[in-house]
């Protein structure tokens, strides 16, 4: 057998770079109950394995796997790990944000808390402050709540907290791992879960507790759902191909299309409001990972941000005018920002600890 050509080797290596970055996150939720430290992502991609049969869930489905969903709006009883409100901690360091409010994971030695920083203020505010791992925060469309997933109850479940740090409550309660929440424009929540034995995408109505299964894969790993502004399409990532790739699911028809790949690998997708573009993390240039954007059809993939180091976790503001992400170009993981086209990159955080999975809200609704 002849050796791979000079063109094939770079593609294989780029795929490996992205595979490592995505798989760290993909395995976090699945292994969370036994892992001593937090992985990079709440859970990444998956789908498209042999025998996979993707399709849209039925509207009004009852909770899967016999779950009694946590009572909508019910506040968790106070305990030693639950905050009664925000505290102005956030670690040593400095922040400088152009405008708006950013929520993010702040990684400590024995915990990961959700913090919020507002442009022009002196220090971040801790929205959660407990010995748990609170991961992947996402602003609600109206900017009044933040959804995330946490192992605070002994298992990965979906939680929500008010923007001021009050009203911390658990939305799902299932033996399986629920992770990677994102909001639909109408206030419903997308999330990934292995509650049926395989990782799939689900939808939760926080008002009724109704949970609907949206994909039906029987192998691989699935995660990172992100909703389009029209509420009719979502993206997610999958490891069903040679490497991690990004898929688009039409919620009306149930049709699923792969829009990246086959190499290099791709994940961490985010839909840009006001523009039919999707940001994602790519294996990039063999040295690190960069951010790219692509049309929902899979056409016109182009560089978005992050020329040096590893650049991951892109998220847009609710109007699509600003972009935030994390980069390790200066050592540890820090938050960066730019305009929605990736121009004018600037560092937001300068701290000794890692910050991951930022999300930005400027004040208006999506």
VOBA-1610 file (N, C-alpha, C; in pm, whole numbers, padded with zeros to 5 digits, always signed):
BEGIN
Unk+00085-00120+00000Unk+00000+00000+00000Unk+00088+00124+00000Unk+00058+00217-00086Unk+00140+00338-00093Unk+00107+00430+00023Unk+00205+00508+00070Unk+00181+00599+00183Unk+00088+00712+00143Unk+00021+00774+00241Unk-00067+00888+00211Unk+00009+00999+00143Unk-00059+01072+00055Unk+00003+01182-00017Unk+00032+01297+00077Unk+00108+01396+00028Unk+00140+01514+00108Unk+00013+01592+00144Unk-00089+01582+00062Unk-00214+01651+00091Unk-00291+01581+00201Unk-00289+01447+00201Unk-00367+01371+00299Unk-00314+01388+00440Unk-00180+01388+00457Unk-00123+01395+00592Unk-00169+01519+00668Unk-00164+01642+00609Unk-00213+01759+00683Unk-00360+01746+00721Unk-00442+01689+00633Unk-00583+01674+00664Unk-00604+01578+00780Unk-00529+01468+00781Unk-00540+01372+00890Unk-00498+01435+01023Unk-00389+01511+01021Unk-00342+01574+01143Unk-00439+01680+01192Unk-00495+01757+01100Unk-00593+01859+01139Unk-00715+01794+01201Unk-00757+01682+01144Unk-00870+01610+01202Unk-00840+01561+01341Unk-00715+01515+01363Unk-00675+01468+01495Unk-00676+01580+01597Unk-00629+01700+01557Unk-00630+01815+01647Unk-00771+01843+01695Unk-00865+01850+01602Unk-01004+01878+01638Unk-01065+01762+01715Unk-01028+01637+01682Unk-01081+01522+01751Unk-01047+01527+01899Unk-00923+01567+01931Unk-00880+01576+02070Unk-00960+01684+02142Unk-00971+01803+02078Unk-01042+01914+02141Unk-01189+01881+02164Unk-01254+01822+02063Unk-01397+01792+02076Unk-01422+01675+02169Unk-01336+01573+02165Unk-01363+01454+02245Unk-01348+01482+02393Unk-01262+01577+02431Unk-01253+01614+02572Unk-01388+01660+02622Unk-01454+01743+02543Unk-01585+01793+02583Unk-01691+01686+02571Unk-01683+01604+02468Unk-01785+01502+02444Unk-01793+01404+02558Unk-01680+01376+02620Unk-01677+01276+02726Unk-01709+01332+02864Unk-01714+01465+02878Unk-01731+01524+03010Unk-01858+01478+03078Unk-01972+01493+03012Unk-02098+01457+03076Unk-02107+01306+03100Unk-02061+01227+03003Unk-02072+01083+03016Unk-01990+01030+03133Unk-01877+01095+03163Unk-01789+01048+03268Unk-01796+01133+03393Unk-01882+01233+03393Unk-01882+01336+03496Unk-01899+01280+03636Unk-01980+01176+03649Unk-02008+01128+03783Unk-01887+01065+03848Unk-01789+01020+03771Unk-01671+00955+03827Unk-01543+01035+03809Unk-01549+01142+03729Unk-01427+01215+03696Unk-01391+01311+03808Unk-01260+01322+03843Unk-01218+01412+03949Unk-01208+01557+03904Unk-01194+01583+03774Unk-01181+01719+03725Unk-01270+01738+03605Unk-01291+01864+03569Unk-01382+01898+03460Unk-01313+01890+03326Unk-01381+01835+03226Unk-01329+01831+03091Unk-01353+01963+03021Unk-01313+01975+02895Unk-01320+02102+02826Unk-01461+02141+02785Unk-01545+02046+02750Unk-01677+02080+02699Unk-01780+02001+02774Unk-01898+02054+02779Unk-02007+01985+02847Unk-02040+01855+02783Unk-02006+01829+02663Unk-02034+01704+02599Unk-02033+01732+02456Unk-01974+01662+02378Unk-01973+01704+02242Unk-02039+01600+02162Unk-02038+01620+02048Unk-02095+01566+01933Unk-02118+01419+01925Unk-02209+01402+01837Unk-02229+01268+01810Unk-02337+01229+01722Unk-02342+01137+01654Unk-02451+01092+01576Unk-02400+01029+01454Unk-02493+00986+01369Unk-02455+00935+01240Unk-02384+00804+01242Unk-02378+00733+01355Unk-02312+00605+01359Unk-02392+00502+01281Unk-02335+00384+01266Unk-02406+00281+01192Unk-02537+00250+01259Unk-02642+00244+01177Unk-02773+00212+01230Unk-02845+00331+01289Unk-02785+00451+01280Unk-02852+00568+01334Unk-02977+00597+01255Unk-03081+00639+01325Unk-03207+00672+01258Unk-03258+00804+01308Unk-03198+00916+01261Unk-03239+01046+01310Unk-03380+01081+01267Unk-03447+01161+01351Unk-03579+01208+01316Unk-03631+01302+01420Unk-03733+01376+01387Unk-03788+01473+01480Unk-03875+01404+01582Unk-03874+01455+01706Unk-03960+01401+01810Unk-04103+01449+01791Unk-04195+01381+01856Unk-04336+01419+01848Unk-04365+01530+01946Unk-04437+01630+01901Unk-04474+01740+01989Unk-04558+01687+02103Unk-04531+01742+02224Unk-04610+01705+02340Unk-04572+01572+02400Unk-04454+01516+02362Unk-04413+01389+02418Unk-04390+01404+02567Unk-04413+01297+02639Unk-04388+01300+02782Unk-04242+01278+02808Unk-04193+01309+02928Unk-04052+01291+02958Unk-04004+01150+02926Unk-03882+01143+02865Unk-03827+01014+02826Unk-03771+00940+02946Unk-03765+00807+02937Unk-03696+00727+03036Unk-03764+00726+03171Unk-03894+00759+03175Unk-03966+00756+03301Unk-03933+00870+03393Unk-03871+00974+03341Unk-03832+01085+03427Unk-03952+01162+03478Unk-03951+01194+03604Unk-04042+01294+03656Unk-03965+01423+03653Unk-03989+01506+03551Unk-03914+01630+03537Unk-03932+01714+03661Unk-03826+01786+03698Unk-03836+01872+03814Unk-03950+01971+03794Unk-04022+02001+03900Unk-04136+02091+03889Unk-04092+02225+03833Unk-04153+02271+03721Unk-04112+02398+03661Unk-04119+02512+03761Unk-04010+02588+03768Unk-04005+02704+03855Unk-03978+02673+04000Unk-03967+02544+04034Unk-03945+02511+04175Unk-03802+02542+04214Unk-03784+02613+04323Unk-03650+02647+04370Unk-03595+02533+04454Unk-03468+02502+04435Unk-03405+02398+04514Unk-03403+02439+04661Unk-03425+02345+04753Unk-03413+02379+04895Unk-03271+02423+04926Unk-03255+02520+05017Unk-03121+02569+05045Unk-03035+02463+05109Unk-02908+02461+05071Unk-02809+02376+05137Unk-02677+02448+05133Unk-02574+02381+05179Unk-02445+02448+05195Unk-02383+02486+05062Unk-02434+02430+04950Unk-02373+02458+04821Unk-02454+02557+04740Unk-02573+02595+04785Unk-02659+02681+04704Unk-02649+02825+04747Unk-02623+02917+04653Unk-02611+03057+04688Unk-02747+03121+04712Unk-02755+03215+04799Unk-02878+03289+04820Unk-02884+03408+04728Unk-02779+03436+04655Unk-02772+03550+04565Unk-02630+03567+04517Unk-02602+03670+04441Unk-02469+03686+04383Unk-02366+03729+04485Unk-02243+03690+04462Unk-02131+03739+04543Unk-02027+03795+04449Unk-01959+03899+04490Unk-01862+03965+04402Unk-01726+03905+04420Unk-01716+03775+04387Unk-01584+03716+04385Unk-01540+03706+04241Unk-01494+03594+04195Unk-01455+03584+04056Unk-01306+03572+04037Unk-01231+03560+04146Unk-01089+03536+04132Unk-01008+03662+04108Unk-00878+03647+04121Unk-00787+03758+04097Unk-00776+03780+03948Unk-00768+03904+03905Unk-00753+03932+03764Unk-00832+04055+03725Unk-00842+04079+03594Unk-00914+04197+03546Unk-00995+04161+03423Unk-01100+04242+03399Unk-01189+04222+03285Unk-01209+04355+03215Unk-01224+04348+03082Unk-01255+04466+03003Unk-01341+04424+02886Unk-01472+04453+02895Unk-01568+04414+02793Unk-01622+04539+02724Unk-01633+04536+02592Unk-01678+04654+02518Unk-01817+04699+02561Unk-01911+04605+02566Unk-02046+04637+02609Unk-02121+04510+02639Unk-02230+04523+02714Unk-02314+04408+02745Unk-02270+04334+02869Unk-02323+04212+02882Unk-02295+04125+02997Unk-02253+03988+02945Unk-02148+03935+03000Unk-02102+03803+02960Unk-02112+03708+03080Unk-02167+03590+03057Unk-02164+03483+03157Unk-02066+03377+03108Unk-02006+03305+03202Unk-01902+03211+03165Unk-01874+03116+03280Unk-01800+03009+03251Unk-01751+02919+03354Unk-01622+02973+03411Unk-01612+02978+03543Unk-01486+03010+03610Unk-01436+02884+03678Unk-01321+02835+03634Unk-01271+02705+03679Unk-01178+02722+03799Unk-01218+02663+03913Unk-01136+02663+04032Unk-01076+02526+04056Unk-01005+02511+04167Unk-00936+02386+04196Unk-01034+02272+04223Unk-01147+02302+04288Unk-01240+02196+04326Unk-01383+02227+04283Unk-01400+02320+04190Unk-01533+02360+04147Unk-01526+02434+04015Unk-01641+02444+03952Unk-01658+02535+03839Unk-01786+02613+03866Unk-01777+02744+03877Unk-01893+02828+03905Unk-01931+02909+03781Unk-02055+02956+03778Unk-02102+03045+03673Unk-02085+03188+03721Unk-02012+03268+03645Unk-01990+03408+03677Unk-02052+03497+03570Unk-02081+03621+03608Unk-02132+03722+03516Unk-02048+03848+03529Unk-02004+03900+03414Unk-01933+04027+03416Unk-02007+04126+03326Unk-02026+04248+03375Unk-02094+04352+03299Unk-01997+04462+03263Unk-02000+04506+03139Unk-01908+04610+03092Unk-01916+04732+03183Unk-01798+04784+03219Unk-01790+04905+03300Unk-01793+04881+03449Unk-01810+04756+03494Unk-01810+04728+03638Unk-01671+04685+03683Unk-01651+04683+03814Unk-01518+04658+03868Unk-01480+04511+03867Unk-01577+04422+03891Unk-01542+04281+03908Unk-01659+04193+03867Unk-01630+04067+03833Unk-01738+03972+03802Unk-01821+03942+03925Unk-01941+03891+03901Unk-02033+03846+04005Unk-02052+03696+03989Unk-02044+03621+04099Unk-02067+03476+04094Unk-02216+03448+04104Unk-02273+03389+03998Unk-02414+03351+04000Unk-02435+03219+04072Unk-02334+03132+04070Unk-02336+03012+04153Unk-02207+03009+04233Unk-02215+02955+04354Unk-02100+02954+04445Unk-02114+02831+04533Unk-02068+02718+04483Unk-02088+02591+04554Unk-01984+02491+04507Unk-01967+02386+04584Unk-01868+02285+04549Unk-01930+02187+04449Unk-01939+02234+04325Unk-01999+02157+04217Unk-01938+02205+04087Unk-01976+02140+03979Unk-01931+02182+03846Unk-02051+02233+03767Unk-02060+02363+03756Unk-02169+02430+03684Unk-02114+02472+03549Unk-02171+02420+03441Unk-02108+02427+03309Unk-02199+02480+03200Unk-02138+02540+03100Unk-02199+02584+02974Unk-02319+02676+02994Unk-02298+02794+03053Unk-02409+02887+03073Unk-02459+02947+02942Unk-02591+02968+02936Unk-02653+03028+02818Unk-02762+03127+02862Unk-02751+03250+02810Unk-02851+03352+02838Unk-02986+03312+02778Unk-03095+03340+02851Unk-03229+03327+02793Unk-03248+03439+02692Unk-03342+03424+02598Unk-03360+03528+02496Unk-03386+03667+02552Unk-03456+03676+02667Unk-03485+03807+02726Unk-03375+03855+02821Unk-03271+03776+02841Unk-03160+03817+02926Unk-03191+03814+03075Unk-03300+03749+03115Unk-03339+03747+03256Unk-03293+03623+03329Unk-03257+03517+03255Unk-03215+03392+03317Unk-03093+03335+03246Unk-03026+03245+03315Unk-02911+03174+03260Unk-02932+03024+03283Unk-02931+02947+03175Unk-02940+02801+03186Unk-02800+02743+03183Unk-02781+02631+03249Unk-02651+02562+03250Unk-02676+02419+03293Unk-02572+02335+03289Unk-02588+02202+03346Unk-02489+02185+03460Unk-02524+02097+03555Unk-02448+02088+03679Unk-02458+01948+03738Unk-02353+01909+03811Unk-02354+01783+03885Unk-02385+01806+04034Unk-02443+01921+04068Unk-02466+01956+04209Unk-02556+01856+04280Unk-02647+01791+04208Unk-02737+01695+04270Unk-02681+01554+04265Unk-02556+01539+04221Unk-02494+01409+04210Unk-02497+01351+04070Unk-02558+01423+03977Unk-02572+01378+03840Unk-02586+01501+03751Unk-02546+01491+03626Unk-02559+01604+03535Unk-02705+01630+03500Unk-02753+01748+03534Unk-02890+01788+03505Unk-02891+01934+03460Unk-03003+01976+03401Unk-03020+02114+03354Unk-03071+02200+03468Unk-03008+02315+03488Unk-03044+02410+03592Unk-03066+02547+03529Unk-03127+02636+03605Unk-03143+02774+03562Unk-03128+02864+03684Unk-03075+02986+03662Unk-03060+03085+03768Unk-03096+03220+03709Unk-03153+03308+03791Unk-03184+03442+03744Unk-03056+03520+03720Unk-03064+03623+03638Unk-02946+03701+03600Unk-02882+03771+03719Unk-02959+03790+03828Unk-02902+03855+03947Unk-02851+03754+04049Unk-02854+03624+04015Unk-02803+03521+04103Unk-02907+03459+04194Unk-03031+03507+04189Unk-03137+03449+04270Unk-03210+03340+04192Unk-03298+03267+04263Unk-03385+03172+04196Unk-03316+03052+04135Unk-03209+03004+04196Unk-03141+02886+04145Unk-03233+02764+04155Unk-03254+02695+04044Unk-03343+02580+04047Unk-03305+02478+03941Unk-03340+02355+03970Unk-03309+02240+03885Unk-03429+02210+03797Unk-03406+02193+03665Unk-03516+02170+03570Unk-03532+02024+03532Unk-03425+01946+03530Unk-03437+01803+03499Unk-03382+01721+03614Unk-03431+01599+03626Unk-03388+01508+03732Unk-03399+01367+03678Unk-03289+01317+03625Unk-03290+01187+03556Unk-03158+01116+03583Unk-03159+00983+03594Unk-03033+00909+03617Unk-02932+00926+03505Unk-02980+00954+03382Unk-02889+00980+03272Unk-02829+01119+03284Unk-02732+01149+03200Unk-02666+01280+03201Unk-02738+01374+03105Unk-02785+01488+03155Unk-02843+01595+03074Unk-02743+01709+03069Unk-02713+01762+02950Unk-02605+01858+02939Unk-02623+01947+02817Unk-02540+02049+02805Unk-02535+02140+02689Unk-02669+02207+02658Unk-02723+02287+02749Unk-02850+02354+02719Unk-02832+02472+02624Unk-02937+02502+02549Unk-02946+02625+02471Unk-03093+02660+02456Unk-03124+02789+02446Unk-03262+02835+02442Unk-03314+02846+02299Unk-03438+02807+02281Unk-03512+02844+02161Unk-03573+02982+02183Unk-03605+03055+02076Unk-03659+03192+02093Unk-03787+03198+02176Unk-03865+03090+02179Unk-03993+03092+02252Unk-03978+03052+02398Unk-03854+03033+02446Unk-03832+03003+02587Unk-03817+02856+02619Unk-03835+02769+02520Unk-03806+02628+02543Unk-03655+02606+02539Unk-03611+02495+02596Unk-03468+02466+02606Unk-03431+02341+02527Unk-03324+02351+02450Unk-03260+02235+02390Unk-03157+02182+02487Unk-03134+02052+02485Unk-03023+01996+02562Unk-02988+01859+02504Unk-02871+01810+02538Unk-02828+01677+02499Unk-02838+01585+02620Unk-02857+01456+02595Unk-02872+01361+02705Unk-02844+01220+02659Unk-02798+01137+02753Unk-02782+00994+02725Unk-02889+00913+02798Unk-03002+00975+02828Unk-03108+00911+02906Unk-03167+00788+02839Unk-03153+00775+02708Unk-03205+00656+02640Unk-03094+00555+02614Unk-02977+00576+02672Unk-02863+00487+02653Unk-02764+00538+02551Unk-02807+00625+02461Unk-02720+00688+02363Unk-02742+00838+02369Unk-02641+00914+02332Unk-02653+01060+02338Unk-02739+01112+02223Unk-02841+01192+02257Unk-02931+01251+02160Unk-02969+01392+02202Unk-03037+01463+02114Unk-03082+01600+02142Unk-03229+01596+02183Unk-03262+01673+02287Unk-03397+01680+02342Unk-03441+01826+02352Unk-03571+01844+02374Unk-03627+01977+02394Unk-03714+01975+02519Unk-03696+02075+02604Unk-03769+02086+02730Unk-03852+02213+02732Unk-03979+02201+02770Unk-04063+02317+02796Unk-04060+02342+02946Unk-03989+02445+02994Unk-03976+02467+03138Unk-04110+02495+03206Unk-04210+02541+03130Unk-04339+02575+03191Unk-04421+02451+03223Unk-04417+02352+03136Unk-04497+02232+03155Unk-04415+02112+03202Unk-04282+02117+03182Unk-04198+02002+03212Unk-04193+01900+03101Unk-04264+01924+02990Unk-04266+01830+02877Unk-04130+01820+02811Unk-04084+01699+02787Unk-03955+01674+02722Unk-03979+01595+02593Unk-03925+01643+02483Unk-03942+01581+02352Unk-03806+01541+02296Unk-03793+01418+02250Unk-03668+01373+02189Unk-03666+01415+02043Unk-03557+01480+02000Unk-03548+01534+01864Unk-03464+01449+01770Unk-03363+01381+01821Unk-03283+01290+01738Unk-03292+01151+01798Unk-03264+01050+01716Unk-03280+00911+01760Unk-03161+00828+01715Unk-03044+00866+01760Unk-02923+00792+01726Unk-02906+00674+01821Unk-02849+00567+01770Unk-02825+00450+01854Unk-02676+00422+01870Unk-02592+00518+01835Unk-02449+00504+01857Unk-02385+00642+01850Unk-02261+00651+01892Unk-02188+00776+01886Unk-02225+00871+01998Unk-02178+00993+01984Unk-02201+01097+02084Unk-02258+01221+02017Unk-02350+01284+02085Unk-02419+01402+02032Unk-02420+01511+02135Unk-02401+01637+02094Unk-02406+01746+02191Unk-02400+01881+02124Unk-02397+01985+02207Unk-02380+02121+02161Unk-02490+02176+02075Unk-02620+02155+02106Unk-02724+02213+02022Unk-02724+02364+02028Unk-02756+02428+01916Unk-02765+02574+01908Unk-02880+02609+01815Unk-02969+02699+01860Unk-03090+02730+01784Unk-03072+02849+01692Unk-03133+02841+01575Unk-03140+02956+01484Unk-03241+03056+01539Unk-03229+03181+01496Unk-03318+03285+01544Unk-03463+03261+01504Unk-03486+03185+01395Unk-03623+03157+01354Unk-03687+03045+01435Unk-03608+02977+01518Unk-03660+02872+01604Unk-03700+02746+01530Unk-03668+02736+01403Unk-03710+02621+01322Unk-03595+02527+01288Unk-03473+02572+01311Unk-03356+02491+01281Unk-03258+02496+01398Unk-03183+02389+01416Unk-03078+02387+01517Unk-02953+02323+01457Unk-02839+02353+01516Unk-02717+02281+01482Unk-02677+02194+01601Unk-02599+02092+01575Unk-02536+02012+01680Unk-02413+01947+01619Unk-02334+01880+01700Unk-02211+01817+01652Unk-02219+01666+01667Unk-02143+01596+01584Unk-02149+01450+01581Unk-02013+01389+01555Unk-01988+01273+01613Unk-01863+01202+01584Unk-01889+01080+01497Unk-01998+01081+01420Unk-02032+00965+01339Unk-01949+00949+01214Unk-01874+01053+01175Unk-01790+01045+01056Unk-01646+01016+01099Unk-01550+01045+01010Unk-01409+01025+01041Unk-01368+01107+01163Unk-01426+01227+01175Unk-01397+01314+01288Unk-01523+01391+01323Unk-01515+01473+01428Unk-01631+01552+01470Unk-01678+01644+01357Unk-01809+01654+01339Unk-01865+01740+01236Unk-01991+01809+01286Unk-02032+01914+01214Unk-02149+01992+01250Unk-02266+01954+01160Unk-02384+01942+01219Unk-02505+01904+01148Unk-02614+02009+01170Unk-02707+02019+01076Unk-02825+02105+01090Unk-02950+02017+01090Unk-03037+02040+01188Unk-03163+01968+01200Unk-03278+02065+01177Unk-03366+02031+01082Unk-03489+02107+01058Unk-03596+02053+01153Unk-03644+02137+01246Unk-03737+02090+01346Unk-03874+02057+01288Unk-03909+02116+01174Unk-04038+02087+01111Unk-04039+01951+01042Unk-03935+01923+00965Unk-03933+01800+00886Unk-03856+01687+00953Unk-03767+01721+01047Unk-03680+01620+01107Unk-03558+01587+01024Unk-03541+01654+00909Unk-03427+01626+00821Unk-03298+01674+00885Unk-03192+01594+00873Unk-03060+01626+00927Unk-02958+01624+00814Unk-02879+01730+00805Unk-02775+01739+00703Unk-02642+01773+00766Unk-02537+01703+00723Unk-02401+01739+00766Unk-02354+01857+00682Unk-02298+01960+00748Unk-02257+02080+00673Unk-02107+02104+00676Unk-02031+02026+00752Unk-01885+02040+00754Unk-01822+01906+00721Unk-01689+01911+00697Unk-01613+01789+00681Unk-01600+01743+00537Unk-01545+01620+00519Unk-01516+01525+00626Unk-01395+01558+00713Unk-01302+01638+00665Unk-01190+01684+00747Unk-01166+01831+00712Unk-01108+01910+00804Unk-01074+01873+00941Unk-01198+01865+01028Unk-01178+01825+01154Unk-01289+01811+01246Unk-01352+01944+01280Unk-01480+01939+01323Unk-01553+02061+01355Unk-01654+02033+01466Unk-01674+02131+01557Unk-01774+02121+01663Unk-01792+02260+01724Unk-01857+02268+01843Unk-01880+02396+01912Unk-01954+02495+01823Unk-02061+02452+01757Unk-02129+02540+01663Unk-02223+02638+01733Unk-02244+02755+01671Unk-02334+02858+01724Unk-02395+02934+01608Unk-02527+02947+01608Unk-02597+03017+01501Unk-02590+03168+01525Unk-02557+03245+01420Unk-02549+03390+01435Unk-02685+03455+01407Unk-02745+03520+01507Unk-02873+03589+01485Unk-02859+03701+01382Unk-02961+03719+01301Unk-02960+03826+01202Unk-02879+03795+01079Unk-02820+03678+01074Unk-02738+03640+00958Unk-02744+03489+00945Unk-02762+03438+00825Unk-02770+03294+00807Unk-02630+03233+00801Unk-02558+03248+00912Unk-02423+03194+00924Unk-02412+03117+01055Unk-02327+03016+01056Unk-02303+02934+01174Unk-02155+02936+01205Unk-02118+02974+01327Unk-01979+02970+01371Unk-01949+02831+01426Unk-01824+02788+01412Unk-01785+02659+01469Unk-01634+02656+01489Unk-01590+02561+01570Unk-01448+02539+01592Unk-01398+02437+01491Unk-01281+02467+01432Unk-01224+02379+01331Unk-01083+02338+01371Unk-01041+02220+01320Unk-00906+02171+01347Unk-00800+02263+01294Unk-00835+02343+01194Unk-00750+02453+01153Unk-00616+02416+01096Unk-00510+02472+01156Unk-00379+02478+01090Unk-00275+02382+01147Unk-00316+02275+01211Unk-00227+02173+01267Unk-00162+02218+01398Unk-00158+02346+01425Unk-00095+02395+01548Unk-00201+02415+01656Unk-00320+02455+01617Unk-00425+02478+01713Unk-00560+02473+01645Unk-00663+02517+01716Unk-00797+02522+01660Unk-00836+02667+01636Unk-00910+02692+01529Unk-00955+02827+01501Unk-01105+02829+01482Unk-01162+02947+01468Unk-01306+02963+01450Unk-01336+02995+01305Unk-01437+02929+01252Unk-01480+02952+01115Unk-01631+02974+01114Unk-01682+03024+01002Unk-01826+03035+00985Unk-01864+02973+00853Unk-01989+02928+00844Unk-02035+02855+00727Unk-02184+02882+00708Unk-02232+02870+00587Unk-02375+02882+00559Unk-02444+02752+00601Unk-02573+02757+00637Unk-02645+02635+00677Unk-02649+02528+00569Unk-02626+02568+00444Unk-02622+02471+00334Unk-02490+02396+00329Unk-02390+02443+00405Unk-02257+02384+00399Unk-02164+02457+00305Unk-02212+02564+00242Unk-02130+02640+00148Unk-02056+02753+00218Unk-01949+02799+00151Unk-01880+02921+00189Unk-01825+02918+00332Unk-01746+02816+00362Unk-01676+02813+00491Unk-01560+02910+00487Unk-01550+02995+00588Unk-01443+03095+00591Unk-01393+03116+00734Unk-01270+03166+00746Unk-01215+03194+00878Unk-01295+03305+00944Unk-01321+03289+01076Unk-01393+03388+01152Unk-01302+03460+01251Unk-01227+03385+01331Unk-01139+03447+01431Unk-01040+03344+01481Unk-00933+03393+01547Unk-00840+03305+01616Unk-00731+03247+01530Unk-00630+03328+01499Unk-00518+03281+01417Unk-00414+03203+01496Unk-00401+03232+01626Unk-00295+03169+01706Unk-00355+03096+01824Unk-00285+02991+01870Unk-00333+02913+01983Unk-00458+02835+01949Unk-00527+02790+02052Unk-00655+02720+02037Unk-00767+02818+02065Unk-00867+02819+01979Unk-00980+02912+01990Unk-01108+02830+01982Unk-01192+02839+02085Unk-01308+02751+02096Unk-01427+02824+02157Unk-01541+02755+02162Unk-01662+02799+02232Unk-01718+02932+02179Unk-01738+02949+02050Unk-01791+03077+02000Unk-01939+03094+02035Unk-01978+03218+02068Unk-02118+03253+02091Unk-02140+03398+02047Unk-02256+03424+01989Unk-02291+03558+01944Unk-02384+03626+02043Unk-02381+03759+02043Unk-02480+03835+02117Unk-02617+03812+02054Unk-02723+03852+02124Unk-02858+03822+02077Unk-02894+03890+01946Unk-02821+03997+01907Unk-02847+04061+01778Unk-02742+04025+01672Unk-02646+03940+01708Unk-02545+03895+01614Unk-02433+03993+01587Unk-02432+04107+01657Unk-02333+04210+01628Unk-02199+04187+01697Unk-02197+04104+01800Unk-02073+04078+01875Unk-02051+03928+01889Unk-01924+03890+01900Unk-01882+03751+01913Unk-01791+03738+02034Unk-01812+03635+02115Unk-01720+03602+02223Unk-01676+03457+02208Unk-01559+03425+02258Unk-01507+03289+02256Unk-01392+03281+02356Unk-01328+03165+02367Unk-01212+03151+02455Unk-01090+03110+02373Unk-00974+03153+02421Unk-00848+03120+02355Unk-00741+03097+02462Unk-00648+03005+02431Unk-00536+02981+02522Unk-00406+03038+02465Unk-00417+03133+02372Unk-00299+03186+02304Unk-00198+03250+02400Unk-00245+03298+02516Unk-00156+03361+02612Unk-00130+03274+02734Unk-00163+03146+02726Unk-00139+03056+02839Unk-00265+02981+02878Unk-00338+03031+02978Unk-00461+02964+03017Unk-00578+03012+02931Unk-00694+02950+02950Unk-00812+02985+02870Unk-00870+03117+02918Unk-00880+03214+02827Unk-00935+03346+02858Unk-01042+03382+02755Unk-01129+03477+02793Unk-01236+03522+02706Unk-01185+03629+02610Unk-01226+03618+02485Unk-01195+03718+02383Unk-01325+03765+02318Unk-01321+03881+02253Unk-01438+03934+02184Unk-01397+03998+02052Unk-01495+04013+01964Unk-01477+04080+01835Unk-01615+04120+01786Unk-01620+04189+01672Unk-01753+04213+01616Unk-01804+04083+01555Unk-01928+04085+01507Unk-01990+03962+01460Unk-01923+03899+01340Unk-01840+03976+01269Unk-01765+03923+01154Unk-01625+03877+01194Unk-01592+03888+01324Unk-01460+03845+01370Unk-01355+03952+01364Unk-01393+04077+01334Unk-01296+04186+01324Unk-01274+04251+01461Unk-01153+04302+01482Unk-01123+04374+01605Unk-01110+04285+01725Unk-01037+04175+01714Unk-01021+04083+01827Unk-00955+04154+01945Unk-01010+04134+02064Unk-00950+04188+02185Unk-00979+04097+02303Unk-00883+04095+02395Unk-00894+04009+02513Unk-00985+04073+02617Unk-01075+03993+02675Unk-01168+04042+02776Unk-01118+04013+02917Unk-01071+03892+02943Unk-01032+03852+03078Unk-00881+03830+03089Unk-00830+03863+03206Unk-00690+03836+03239Unk-00687+03784+03382Unk-00694+03651+03396Unk-00702+03590+03527Unk-00610+03468+03534Unk-00576+03423+03655Unk-00492+03304+03667Unk-00568+03174+03644Unk-00701+03177+03653Unk-00780+03057+03632Unk-00835+03053+03490Unk-00887+02938+03450Unk-00947+02924+03318Unk-01090+02976+03317Unk-01127+03041+03208Unk-01266+03075+03179Unk-01306+02999+03053Unk-01426+02942+03055Unk-01473+02867+02939Unk-01619+02901+02909Unk-01663+02868+02789Unk-01801+02877+02743Unk-01869+03010+02776Unk-01818+03121+02724Unk-01884+03249+02748Unk-02009+03264+02662Unk-02103+03346+02709Unk-02218+03385+02629Unk-02248+03531+02658Unk-02279+03608+02555Unk-02290+03752+02565Unk-02434+03797+02543Unk-02480+03891+02626Unk-02611+03952+02608Unk-02595+04103+02616Unk-02648+04174+02516Unk-02632+04319+02509Unk-02750+04394+02571Unk-02862+04322+02594Unk-02975+04390+02658Unk-03106+04368+02589Unk-03106+04345+02458Unk-03230+04323+02384Unk-03261+04177+02372Unk-03380+04143+02327Unk-03419+04005+02307Unk-03369+03952+02174Unk-03355+03820+02165Unk-03312+03759+02040Unk-03423+03759+01937
//
